[in-house]
Amino acid sequence: MSELLGLIVEARPLQAHFRIPHTSLLLDTYPFPPKTTAVGMLAGVMGYPPDSYFRLLREVNYGVIIEDQGERIEEISAIYKNPHSPLYPITKVSLYKPHFRMFFTGPEEFIERAYEALLDPKFVPYLGDSESLFYPASPGYVKLVEVKHGKEKTLRSILPANVEVESVDVFRKRILAPKEYEVPVAFVYRGKHRRAVYRRFLAFSGVVIRLKEPIDVMLFDGEPVFTF
């Protein structure tokens, strides 16, 4: 099997919010950084212009393990228009101290430059909205590793929603039970307008999922991760 260069980034922000679209009065969050968010973080620390970011979404593959989903916290505010308009309470859900391991493959030069930029970023890295500052999980929070193609039935990374699950094994007390989410993975442009492209995934934490049949994965220093 041919070897590639991969990047692993481990983050544990104080809080994170990855807004689920099509909501208004309840601003809910995905339990993990979507590809658009994670690749956008790399583009930001590297100082890439927006048009390059959209190209990167096609060139870079991404996977993520939710090491800890954190605590769900709520912030309630209201929209004030004028003295005669009703107040509309808005609830924003964020994750308090989640823990993610994010995995990237792509052009080798880009992966090397992303590694260097994470150690010395051109712009402040965010992992979600403007209140969600990136925070390293440990001193060795970013590393370059060898990556190989493989097949695997037992995984901890998020998975495509259409997999057939054979068993779910719990390995810690606090878990995020497997649940499907429709998540943005790219954008399509028409003139000045853009439309998100979505894909369905199975997200979970604190459990190991065993599949009925092996799926294609990338082995990051031997660890199987589904990437897309």
Secondary structure, 3 states (H helix, E strand, C coil): CCEEEEEEEEECCCEECCECCCCCCEECECCCCCHHHHHHHHHHHHCCCHHHHHHHHHHCEEEEEEEECCEEEEEEEEECCCCCCCCEEEEEEEEECCEEEEEEECCHHHHHHHHHHHHCCCCCCECCCCCCECCECCCCCEEEEEEEEEEEEEECECEECCCCEEEEEECCCCCEEEEEEEEEEEEEEECCEEEEEEEEEEEEECEEEEEEEEEEEEEECCEEECCC
